[in-house]
């Protein structure tokens, strides 16, 4: 039984057991600290004003 | 790049910075430095918009921008007719 969900027979609920092994996921996002910033011109080019957030996907040219 | 495009590009740059600072402040509302930078950016952005509009006409319509001397909203080029080369 999925924790926290109640089967409600009148509504015709029939919960199939959800097979999983422990927690599905737990996200952890480290708090961003305000530091240096790109200039407005550079920020528009980079797609962010925060250098620490620049994550371009390498363009593979395909 | 001609002065008009240069002025428009500057507005885009400032607006992008204001948006990113806004997003940062949404998750860090207590950050006074970011708040200060945001408000400074807004001042510069508003000045840049007013200067642009006084020379080239309204950027926005439906009451969001004035058009004092004439109704310039219908003048060309339309926003989608302006192309910014990649290296700008």
Backbone of each chain as nested JSON, in Angstrom:
{
  "chains": [
    {"id": "A", "residues": [
      {"number": 1, "name": "UNK", "atoms": {"N": [0.872, -1.195, 0.0], "CA": [0.0, 0.0, 0.0], "C": [0.905, 1.24, 0.0]}},
      {"number": 2, "name": "UNK", "atoms": {"N": [0.575, 2.163, -0.806], "CA": [1.382, 3.39, -0.847], "C": [1.091, 4.191, 0.424]}},
      {"number": 3, "name": "UNK", "atoms": {"N": [2.108, 4.541, 1.204], "CA": [1.853, 5.263, 2.461], "C": [1.088, 6.561, 2.182]}},
      {"number": 4, "name": "UNK", "atoms": {"N": [0.074, 6.85, 3.044], "CA": [-0.581, 8.143, 2.946], "C": [-1.743, 8.158, 1.985]}},
      {"number": 5, "name": "UNK", "atoms": {"N": [-2.012, 7.027, 1.296], "CA": [-3.198, 7.06, 0.406], "C": [-4.217, 6.064, 0.965]}},
      {"number": 6, "name": "UNK", "atoms": {"N": [-5.493, 6.463, 0.969], "CA": [-6.534, 5.569, 1.532], "C": [-7.348, 5.009, 0.368]}},
      {"number": 7, "name": "UNK", "atoms": {"N": [-7.54, 3.773, 0.372], "CA": [-8.391, 3.145, -0.645], "C": [-9.84, 3.498, -0.318]}},
      {"number": 8, "name": "UNK", "atoms": {"N": [-10.604, 3.931, -1.291], "CA": [-11.992, 4.316, -1.034], "C": [-12.896, 3.423, -1.887]}},
      {"number": 9, "name": "UNK", "atoms": {"N": [-13.339, 2.298, -1.305], "CA": [-14.09, 1.318, -2.1], "C": [-15.308, 1.927, -2.795]}},
      {"number": 10, "name": "UNK", "atoms": {"N": [-16.093, 2.883, -2.088], "CA": [-17.301, 3.411, -2.749], "C": [-16.915, 4.022, -4.096]}},
      {"number": 11, "name": "UNK", "atoms": {"N": [-15.767, 4.657, -4.117], "CA": [-15.382, 5.322, -5.391], "C": [-14.816, 4.302, -6.372]}},
      {"number": 12, "name": "UNK", "atoms": {"N": [-14.813, 3.021, -5.923], "CA": [-14.303, 2.011, -6.837], "C": [-12.797, 2.033, -6.916]}},
      {"number": 13, "name": "UNK", "atoms": {"N": [-12.194, 2.613, -5.831], "CA": [-10.707, 2.639, -5.854], "C": [-10.185, 1.23, -5.673]}},
      {"number": 14, "name": "UNK", "atoms": {"N": [-9.185, 0.932, -6.396], "CA": [-8.476, -0.33, -6.135], "C": [-7.023, -0.017, -6.396]}},
      {"number": 15, "name": "UNK", "atoms": {"N": [-6.292, 0.133, -5.307], "CA": [-4.917, 0.576, -5.475], "C": [-4.038, -0.623, -5.803]}},
      {"number": 16, "name": "UNK", "atoms": {"N": [-3.395, -0.576, -6.956], "CA": [-2.398, -1.622, -7.173], "C": [-1.187, -1.248, -6.303]}},
      {"number": 17, "name": "UNK", "atoms": {"N": [-0.589, -2.235, -5.694], "CA": [0.599, -1.875, -4.904], "C": [1.668, -1.278, -5.824]}},
      {"number": 18, "name": "UNK", "atoms": {"N": [2.295, -0.238, -5.31], "CA": [3.348, 0.413, -6.102], "C": [4.665, -0.188, -5.643]}},
      {"number": 19, "name": "UNK", "atoms": {"N": [5.297, -0.889, -6.532], "CA": [6.528, -1.567, -6.088], "C": [7.685, -0.585, -6.164]}},
      {"number": 20, "name": "UNK", "atoms": {"N": [8.231, -0.262, -5.063], "CA": [9.477, 0.536, -5.104], "C": [10.289, 0.159, -3.885]}},
      {"number": 21, "name": "UNK", "atoms": {"N": [11.485, 0.484, -3.888], "CA": [12.372, 0.029, -2.817], "C": [12.898, 1.262, -2.101]}},
      {"number": 22, "name": "UNK", "atoms": {"N": [12.157, 1.691, -1.077], "CA": [12.623, 2.845, -0.3], "C": [12.238, 4.142, -1.007]}},
      {"number": 23, "name": "UNK", "atoms": {"N": [12.905, 5.242, -0.674], "CA": [12.511, 6.548, -1.215], "C": [12.76, 6.599, -2.721]}},
      {"number": 24, "name": "UNK", "atoms": {"N": [11.857, 7.292, -3.417], "CA": [12.057, 7.418, -4.865], "C": [13.188, 8.39, -5.138]}},
      {"number": 25, "name": "UNK", "atoms": {"N": [13.126, 9.545, -4.458], "CA": [14.188, 10.534, -4.731], "C": [14.196, 11.53, -3.59]}},
      {"number": 26, "name": "UNK", "atoms": {"N": [15.304, 12.189, -3.418], "CA": [15.36, 13.304, -2.469], "C": [16.287, 14.348, -3.071]}},
      {"number": 27, "name": "UNK", "atoms": {"N": [15.683, 15.49, -3.429], "CA": [16.501, 16.505, -4.102], "C": [17.214, 17.324, -3.053]}},
      {"number": 28, "name": "UNK", "atoms": {"N": [18.467, 17.711, -3.336], "CA": [19.159, 18.618, -2.42], "C": [19.801, 19.702, -3.276]}},
      {"number": 29, "name": "UNK", "atoms": {"N": [19.324, 20.933, -3.091], "CA": [19.876, 22.038, -3.882], "C": [20.664, 22.93, -2.931]}},
      {"number": 30, "name": "UNK", "atoms": {"N": [21.995, 22.963, -3.05], "CA": [22.761, 23.811, -2.128], "C": [22.328, 25.265, -2.288]}},
      {"number": 31, "name": "UNK", "atoms": {"N": [22.173, 25.995, -1.172], "CA": [21.732, 27.399, -1.303], "C": [22.742, 28.213, -2.075]}},
      {"number": 32, "name": "UNK", "atoms": {"N": [22.255, 28.988, -3.033], "CA": [23.14, 29.828, -3.839], "C": [23.52, 31.055, -3.018]}},
      {"number": 33, "name": "UNK", "atoms": {"N": [24.798, 31.387, -3.02], "CA": [25.252, 32.555, -2.26], "C": [25.499, 33.675, -3.259]}},
      {"number": 34, "name": "UNK", "atoms": {"N": [25.025, 34.886, -2.935], "CA": [25.143, 36.011, -3.864], "C": [26.597, 36.434, -3.942]}},
      {"number": 35, "name": "UNK", "atoms": {"N": [27.172, 36.326, -5.107], "CA": [28.578, 36.722, -5.212], "C": [28.783, 37.605, -6.405]}},
      {"number": 36, "name": "UNK", "atoms": {"N": [29.757, 37.225, -7.215], "CA": [30.031, 38.031, -8.406], "C": [28.915, 37.857, -9.424]}},
      {"number": 37, "name": "UNK", "atoms": {"N": [28.763, 38.876, -10.3], "CA": [27.73, 38.777, -11.347], "C": [28.335, 39.176, -12.684]}},
      {"number": 38, "name": "UNK", "atoms": {"N": [27.823, 38.629, -13.741], "CA": [28.216, 39.096, -15.072], "C": [27.65, 40.492, -15.271]}},
      {"number": 39, "name": "UNK", "atoms": {"N": [28.277, 41.219, -16.199], "CA": [27.688, 42.505, -16.619], "C": [26.383, 42.188, -17.352]}},
      {"number": 40, "name": "UNK", "atoms": {"N": [25.467, 43.168, -17.46], "CA": [24.223, 42.903, -18.186], "C": [24.473, 42.346, -19.588]}},
      {"number": 41, "name": "UNK", "atoms": {"N": [25.475, 42.911, -20.282], "CA": [25.734, 42.437, -21.651], "C": [26.194, 40.984, -21.627]}},
      {"number": 42, "name": "UNK", "atoms": {"N": [27.123, 40.68, -20.718], "CA": [27.639, 39.309, -20.635], "C": [26.543, 38.353, -20.178]}},
      {"number": 43, "name": "UNK", "atoms": {"N": [25.721, 38.799, -19.253], "CA": [24.64, 37.958, -18.737], "C": [23.672, 37.552, -19.83]}},
      {"number": 44, "name": "UNK", "atoms": {"N": [23.335, 38.519, -20.717], "CA": [22.406, 38.202, -21.803], "C": [23.046, 37.192, -22.753]}},
      {"number": 45, "name": "UNK", "atoms": {"N": [24.357, 37.33, -22.944], "CA": [25.041, 36.371, -23.836], "C": [25.105, 34.991, -23.202]}},
      {"number": 46, "name": "UNK", "atoms": {"N": [25.411, 34.955, -21.896], "CA": [25.614, 33.667, -21.22], "C": [24.285, 32.99, -20.868]}},
      {"number": 47, "name": "UNK", "atoms": {"N": [23.216, 33.754, -20.816], "CA": [21.938, 33.161, -20.43], "C": [21.722, 33.147, -18.935]}},
      {"number": 48, "name": "UNK", "atoms": {"N": [22.659, 33.744, -18.184], "CA": [22.479, 33.91, -16.736], "C": [23.423, 35.012, -16.285]}},
      {"number": 49, "name": "UNK", "atoms": {"N": [23.091, 35.677, -15.187], "CA": [24.01, 36.713, -14.693], "C": [24.892, 36.129, -13.6]}},
      {"number": 50, "name": "UNK", "atoms": {"N": [24.677, 34.848, -13.295], "CA": [25.436, 34.206, -12.223], "C": [26.44, 33.231, -12.826]}},
      {"number": 51, "name": "UNK", "atoms": {"N": [27.751, 33.54, -12.745], "CA": [28.762, 32.66, -13.349], "C": [28.635, 31.214, -12.875]}},
      {"number": 52, "name": "UNK", "atoms": {"N": [28.227, 31.06, -11.611], "CA": [28.172, 29.691, -11.087], "C": [27.037, 28.874, -11.716]}},
      {"number": 53, "name": "UNK", "atoms": {"N": [26.158, 29.527, -12.471], "CA": [25.048, 28.777, -13.069], "C": [25.258, 28.495, -14.551]}},
      {"number": 54, "name": "UNK", "atoms": {"N": [26.398, 28.883, -15.093], "CA": [26.631, 28.653, -16.527], "C": [26.866, 27.161, -16.742]}},
      {"number": 55, "name": "UNK", "atoms": {"N": [25.963, 26.494, -17.458], "CA": [26.075, 25.04, -17.702], "C": [25.766, 24.756, -19.168]}},
      {"number": 56, "name": "UNK", "atoms": {"N": [26.555, 25.184, -20.097], "CA": [26.17, 24.948, -21.495], "C": [26.274, 23.469, -21.837]}},
      {"number": 57, "name": "UNK", "atoms": {"N": [25.323, 22.977, -22.611], "CA": [25.465, 21.616, -23.121], "C": [26.508, 21.666, -24.229]}},
      {"number": 58, "name": "UNK", "atoms": {"N": [27.552, 20.849, -24.161], "CA": [28.563, 20.923, -25.231], "C": [27.901, 20.676, -26.581]}},
      {"number": 59, "name": "UNK", "atoms": {"N": [28.102, 21.609, -27.53], "CA": [27.437, 21.475, -28.841], "C": [28.218, 20.456, -29.635]}},
      {"number": 60, "name": "UNK", "atoms": {"N": [27.568, 19.376, -30.008], "CA": [28.349, 18.31, -30.637], "C": [28.322, 18.458, -32.145]}},
      {"number": 61, "name": "UNK", "atoms": {"N": [27.569, 19.459, -32.667], "CA": [27.636, 19.706, -34.101], "C": [26.875, 18.7, -34.915]}},
      {"number": 62, "name": "UNK", "atoms": {"N": [26.205, 17.702, -34.23], "CA": [25.479, 16.716, -35.072], "C": [24.24, 17.392, -35.658]}}
    ]},
    {"id": "B", "residues": [
      {"number": 1, "name": "UNK", "atoms": {"N": [26.462, 48.509, -35.292], "CA": [25.026, 48.525, -35.018], "C": [24.558, 49.97, -34.836]}},
      {"number": 2, "name": "UNK", "atoms": {"N": [23.417, 50.31, -35.399], "CA": [22.967, 51.708, -35.34], "C": [22.483, 52.042, -33.935]}},
      {"number": 3, "name": "UNK", "atoms": {"N": [22.43, 53.349, -33.631], "CA": [22.099, 53.762, -32.261], "C": [20.787, 53.188, -31.738]}},
      {"number": 4, "name": "UNK", "atoms": {"N": [19.797, 53.052, -32.646], "CA": [18.493, 52.571, -32.179], "C": [18.606, 51.128, -31.696]}},
      {"number": 5, "name": "UNK", "atoms": {"N": [19.268, 50.291, -32.483], "CA": [19.438, 48.89, -32.072], "C": [20.309, 48.818, -30.837]}},
      {"number": 6, "name": "UNK", "atoms": {"N": [21.308, 49.688, -30.782], "CA": [22.192, 49.702, -29.611], "C": [21.378, 50.003, -28.353]}},
      {"number": 7, "name": "UNK", "atoms": {"N": [20.488, 50.98, -28.46], "CA": [19.667, 51.355, -27.307], "C": [18.723, 50.211, -26.932]}},
      {"number": 8, "name": "UNK", "atoms": {"N": [18.17, 49.539, -27.941], "CA": [17.248, 48.422, -27.681], "C": [17.987, 47.27, -27.027]}},
      {"number": 9, "name": "UNK", "atoms": {"N": [19.195, 47.013, -27.524], "CA": [19.987, 45.921, -26.957], "C": [20.304, 46.206, -25.487]}},
      {"number": 10, "name": "UNK", "atoms": {"N": [20.61, 47.468, -25.186], "CA": [20.925, 47.838, -23.807], "C": [19.713, 47.57, -22.904]}},
      {"number": 11, "name": "UNK", "atoms": {"N": [18.521, 47.893, -23.42], "CA": [17.303, 47.65, -22.648], "C": [17.134, 46.154, -22.41]}},
      {"number": 12, "name": "UNK", "atoms": {"N": [17.406, 45.368, -23.436], "CA": [17.279, 43.91, -23.299], "C": [18.256, 43.396, -22.253]}},
      {"number": 13, "name": "UNK", "atoms": {"N": [19.461, 43.92, -22.268], "CA": [20.491, 43.474, -21.318], "C": [20.069, 43.812, -19.892]}},
      {"number": 14, "name": "UNK", "atoms": {"N": [19.617, 45.038, -19.701], "CA": [19.225, 45.467, -18.357], "C": [18.008, 44.69, -17.873]}},
      {"number": 15, "name": "UNK", "atoms": {"N": [17.075, 44.45, -18.803], "CA": [15.863, 43.739, -18.408], "C": [16.198, 42.302, -18.031]}},
      {"number": 16, "name": "UNK", "atoms": {"N": [17.118, 41.7, -18.767], "CA": [17.52, 40.323, -18.455], "C": [18.131, 40.274, -17.059]}},
      {"number": 17, "name": "UNK", "atoms": {"N": [18.989, 41.253, -16.746], "CA": [19.592, 41.292, -15.412], "C": [18.519, 41.46, -14.35]}},
      {"number": 18, "name": "UNK", "atoms": {"N": [17.537, 42.332, -14.595], "CA": [16.472, 42.555, -13.614], "C": [15.687, 41.261, -13.391]}},
      {"number": 19, "name": "UNK", "atoms": {"N": [15.434, 40.525, -14.476], "CA": [14.68, 39.269, -14.355], "C": [15.466, 38.267, -13.513]}},
      {"number": 20, "name": "UNK", "atoms": {"N": [16.768, 38.139, -13.796], "CA": [17.564, 37.15, -13.058], "C": [17.683, 37.531, -11.587]}},
      {"number": 21, "name": "UNK", "atoms": {"N": [17.809, 38.833, -11.323], "CA": [17.873, 39.269, -9.924], "C": [16.536, 39.01, -9.241]}},
      {"number": 22, "name": "UNK", "atoms": {"N": [15.443, 39.223, -9.983], "CA": [14.104, 38.939, -9.443], "C": [14.002, 37.464, -9.034]}},
      {"number": 23, "name": "UNK", "atoms": {"N": [14.461, 36.587, -9.916], "CA": [14.384, 35.147, -9.626], "C": [15.229, 34.82, -8.4]}},
      {"number": 24, "name": "UNK", "atoms": {"N": [16.398, 35.451, -8.296], "CA": [17.258, 35.186, -7.136], "C": [16.568, 35.67, -5.862]}},
      {"number": 25, "name": "UNK", "atoms": {"N": [15.982, 36.868, -5.935], "CA": [15.331, 37.433, -4.745], "C": [14.12, 36.611, -4.321]}},
      {"number": 26, "name": "UNK", "atoms": {"N": [13.477, 35.942, -5.286], "CA": [12.332, 35.101, -4.924], "C": [12.748, 34.034, -3.92]}},
      {"number": 27, "name": "UNK", "atoms": {"N": [13.997, 33.552, -4.058], "CA": [14.443, 32.499, -3.132], "C": [15.352, 33.063, -2.048]}},
      {"number": 28, "name": "UNK", "atoms": {"N": [15.759, 34.312, -2.181], "CA": [16.614, 34.925, -1.163], "C": [16.095, 36.329, -0.843]}},
      {"number": 29, "name": "UNK", "atoms": {"N": [14.837, 36.418, -0.344], "CA": [14.232, 37.746, -0.185], "C": [14.984, 38.648, 0.787]}},
      {"number": 30, "name": "UNK", "atoms": {"N": [15.782, 38.022, 1.674], "CA": [16.468, 38.839, 2.677], "C": [17.811, 39.359, 2.222]}},
      {"number": 31, "name": "UNK", "atoms": {"N": [18.208, 39.022, 0.992], "CA": [19.561, 39.401, 0.556], "C": [19.588, 40.875, 0.162]}},
      {"number": 32, "name": "UNK", "atoms": {"N": [20.167, 41.692, 1.064], "CA": [20.129, 43.142, 0.845], "C": [20.988, 43.558, -0.349]}},
      {"number": 33, "name": "UNK", "atoms": {"N": [22.107, 42.883, -0.573], "CA": [22.972, 43.263, -1.703], "C": [22.247, 43.022, -3.017]}},
      {"number": 34, "name": "UNK", "atoms": {"N": [21.601, 41.842, -3.092], "CA": [20.874, 41.553, -4.332], "C": [19.734, 42.556, -4.523]}},
      {"number": 35, "name": "UNK", "atoms": {"N": [19.075, 42.914, -3.419], "CA": [17.968, 43.864, -3.515], "C": [18.47, 45.222, -4.003]}},
      {"number": 36, "name": "UNK", "atoms": {"N": [19.611, 45.624, -3.457], "CA": [20.188, 46.895, -3.886], "C": [20.526, 46.871, -5.369]}},
      {"number": 37, "name": "UNK", "atoms": {"N": [21.119, 45.77, -5.811], "CA": [21.476, 45.662, -7.228], "C": [20.216, 45.649, -8.089]}},
      {"number": 38, "name": "UNK", "atoms": {"N": [19.175, 44.965, -7.598], "CA": [17.925, 44.913, -8.364], "C": [17.373, 46.321, -8.566]}},
      {"number": 39, "name": "UNK", "atoms": {"N": [17.278, 47.081, -7.458], "CA": [16.686, 48.418, -7.573], "C": [17.543, 49.353, -8.409]}},
      {"number": 40, "name": "UNK", "atoms": {"N": [18.872, 49.181, -8.325], "CA": [19.741, 50.008, -9.165], "C": [19.509, 49.665, -10.639]}},
      {"number": 41, "name": "UNK", "atoms": {"N": [19.367, 48.368, -10.915], "CA": [19.133, 47.944, -12.303], "C": [17.807, 48.505, -12.813]}},
      {"number": 42, "name": "UNK", "atoms": {"N": [16.781, 48.46, -11.964], "CA": [15.467, 48.958, -12.376], "C": [15.556, 50.444, -12.721]}},
      {"number": 43, "name": "UNK", "atoms": {"N": [16.308, 51.206, -11.902], "CA": [16.44, 52.643, -12.191], "C": [17.064, 52.843, -13.569]}},
      {"number": 44, "name": "UNK", "atoms": {"N": [18.16, 52.12, -13.809], "CA": [18.858, 52.275, -15.088], "C": [17.973, 51.827, -16.254]}},
      {"number": 45, "name": "UNK", "atoms": {"N": [17.223, 50.744, -16.017], "CA": [16.348, 50.221, -17.071], "C": [15.251, 51.224, -17.419]}},
      {"number": 46, "name": "UNK", "atoms": {"N": [14.635, 51.794, -16.384], "CA": [13.553, 52.757, -16.65], "C": [14.094, 53.964, -17.406]}},
      {"number": 47, "name": "UNK", "atoms": {"N": [15.301, 54.424, -17.009], "CA": [15.887, 55.572, -17.703], "C": [16.182, 55.207, -19.159]}},
      {"number": 48, "name": "UNK", "atoms": {"N": [16.704, 54.005, -19.362], "CA": [17.037, 53.585, -20.732], "C": [15.763, 53.498, -21.582]}},
      {"number": 49, "name": "UNK", "atoms": {"N": [14.669, 53.018, -20.992], "CA": [13.414, 52.898, -21.741], "C": [12.867, 54.271, -22.087]}},
      {"number": 50, "name": "UNK", "atoms": {"N": [12.922, 55.182, -21.087], "CA": [12.366, 56.523, -21.343], "C": [13.157, 57.224, -22.447]}},
      {"number": 51, "name": "UNK", "atoms": {"N": [14.499, 57.058, -22.378], "CA": [15.325, 57.702, -23.4], "C": [14.99, 57.12, -24.773]}},
      {"number": 52, "name": "UNK", "atoms": {"N": [14.858, 55.806, -24.836], "CA": [14.553, 55.156, -26.116], "C": [13.206, 55.637, -26.643]}},
      {"number": 53, "name": "UNK", "atoms": {"N": [12.207, 55.62, -25.768], "CA": [10.855, 55.963, -26.223], "C": [10.731, 57.417, -26.638]}},
      {"number": 54, "name": "UNK", "atoms": {"N": [11.5, 58.282, -25.979], "CA": [11.394, 59.694, -26.374], "C": [11.96, 59.888, -27.776]}},
      {"number": 55, "name": "UNK", "atoms": {"N": [12.889, 59.021, -28.151], "CA": [13.519, 59.19, -29.467], "C": [12.852, 58.325, -30.53]}},
      {"number": 56, "name": "UNK", "atoms": {"N": [12.466, 57.09, -30.161], "CA": [12.032, 56.148, -31.194], "C": [10.575, 55.711, -31.065]}},
      {"number": 57, "name": "UNK", "atoms": {"N": [9.888, 56.212, -30.033], "CA": [8.485, 55.821, -29.918], "C": [8.293, 54.733, -28.88]}},
      {"number": 58, "name": "UNK", "atoms": {"N": [7.039, 54.371, -28.596], "CA": [6.714, 53.453, -27.516], "C": [7.26, 52.039, -27.757]}},
      {"number": 59, "name": "UNK", "atoms": {"N": [7.698, 51.436, -26.651], "CA": [8.152, 50.033, -26.702], "C": [6.947, 49.126, -26.479]}},
      {"number": 60, "name": "UNK", "atoms": {"N": [6.049, 49.574, -25.601], "CA": [4.871, 48.752, -25.294], "C": [3.615, 49.532, -25.68]}},
      {"number": 61, "name": "UNK", "atoms": {"N": [2.501, 48.855, -25.745], "CA": [1.244, 49.553, -26.068], "C": [0.217, 49.26, -24.986]}},
      {"number": 62, "name": "UNK", "atoms": {"N": [-1.036, 49.46, -25.323], "CA": [-2.158, 49.219, -24.391], "C": [-1.959, 49.939, -23.075]}},
      {"number": 63, "name": "UNK", "atoms": {"N": [-1.428, 51.192, -23.152], "CA": [-1.337, 51.999, -21.949], "C": [-0.064, 51.803, -21.167]}},
      {"number": 64, "name": "UNK", "atoms": {"N": [0.84, 50.971, -21.658], "CA": [2.067, 50.728, -20.9], "C": [3.186, 51.663, -21.319]}},
      {"number": 65, "name": "UNK", "atoms": {"N": [3.045, 52.321, -22.453], "CA": [4.064, 53.292, -22.885], "C": [3.357, 54.505, -23.474]}},
      {"number": 66, "name": "UNK", "atoms": {"N": [3.898, 55.719, -23.221], "CA": [3.292, 56.913, -23.838], "C": [3.704, 57.033, -25.307]}},
      {"number": 67, "name": "UNK", "atoms": {"N": [2.974, 57.82, -26.064], "CA": [3.378, 58.106, -27.445], "C": [3.035, 59.57, -27.718]}},
      {"number": 68, "name": "UNK", "atoms": {"N": [3.777, 60.523, -27.103], "CA": [3.371, 61.93, -27.029], "C": [3.125, 62.622, -28.358]}},
      {"number": 69, "name": "UNK", "atoms": {"N": [4.161, 62.75, -29.228], "CA": [3.96, 63.638, -30.391], "C": [2.965, 63.059, -31.378]}},
      {"number": 70, "name": "UNK", "atoms": {"N": [3.116, 61.761, -31.649], "CA": [2.226, 61.15, -32.651], "C": [1.986, 59.708, -32.217]}},
      {"number": 71, "name": "UNK", "atoms": {"N": [1.021, 59.041, -32.866], "CA": [0.778, 57.634, -32.529], "C": [1.827, 56.815, -33.284]}},
      {"number": 72, "name": "UNK", "atoms": {"N": [2.917, 56.52, -32.613], "CA": [4.047, 55.921, -33.307], "C": [4.059, 54.41, -33.193]}},
      {"number": 73, "name": "UNK", "atoms": {"N": [3.042, 53.872, -32.492], "CA": [3.036, 52.432, -32.268], "C": [2.982, 51.663, -33.59]}},
      {"number": 74, "name": "UNK", "atoms": {"N": [2.424, 52.277, -34.625], "CA": [2.228, 51.55, -35.883], "C": [3.426, 51.688, -36.813]}},
      {"number": 75, "name": "UNK", "atoms": {"N": [4.467, 52.422, -36.354], "CA": [5.613, 52.599, -37.249], "C": [6.403, 51.301, -37.377]}},
      {"number": 76, "name": "UNK", "atoms": {"N": [7.04, 51.17, -38.55], "CA": [7.996, 50.061, -38.674], "C": [9.285, 50.446, -37.961]}},
      {"number": 77, "name": "UNK", "atoms": {"N": [10.271, 49.507, -37.789], "CA": [10.031, 48.08, -37.959], "C": [9.312, 47.52, -36.729]}},
      {"number": 78, "name": "UNK", "atoms": {"N": [8.582, 46.441, -36.959], "CA": [7.961, 45.755, -35.822], "C": [9.033, 44.915, -35.142]}},
      {"number": 79, "name": "UNK", "atoms": {"N": [8.797, 44.595, -33.84], "CA": [9.847, 43.886, -33.09], "C": [10.366, 42.644, -33.8]}},
      {"number": 80, "name": "UNK", "atoms": {"N": [9.476, 41.891, -34.465], "CA": [9.942, 40.646, -35.079], "C": [10.684, 40.908, -36.382]}},
      {"number": 81, "name": "UNK", "atoms": {"N": [10.708, 42.212, -36.787], "CA": [11.427, 42.516, -38.024], "C": [12.844, 42.983, -37.723]}},
      {"number": 82, "name": "UNK", "atoms": {"N": [13.162, 43.014, -36.417], "CA": [14.517, 43.446, -36.048], "C": [15.361, 42.193, -35.862]}},
      {"number": 83, "name": "UNK", "atoms": {"N": [16.476, 42.13, -36.585], "CA": [17.328, 40.957, -36.371], "C": [18.609, 41.408, -35.693]}},
      {"number": 84, "name": "UNK", "atoms": {"N": [18.988, 40.681, -34.641], "CA": [20.244, 40.979, -33.942], "C": [21.246, 39.931, -34.377]}},
      {"number": 85, "name": "UNK", "atoms": {"N": [22.353, 40.355, -35.016], "CA": [23.323, 39.353, -35.453], "C": [23.907, 38.68, -34.222]}},
      {"number": 86, "name": "UNK", "atoms": {"N": [24.313, 37.436, -34.362], "CA": [24.773, 36.643, -33.217], "C": [25.915, 37.339, -32.49]}},
      {"number": 87, "name": "UNK", "atoms": {"N": [26.819, 37.974, -33.225], "CA": [28.015, 38.453, -32.522], "C": [27.773, 39.784, -31.812]}},
      {"number": 88, "name": "UNK", "atoms": {"N": [26.507, 40.291, -31.882], "CA": [26.268, 41.588, -31.223], "C": [26.365, 41.446, -29.726]}}
    ]}
  ]
}
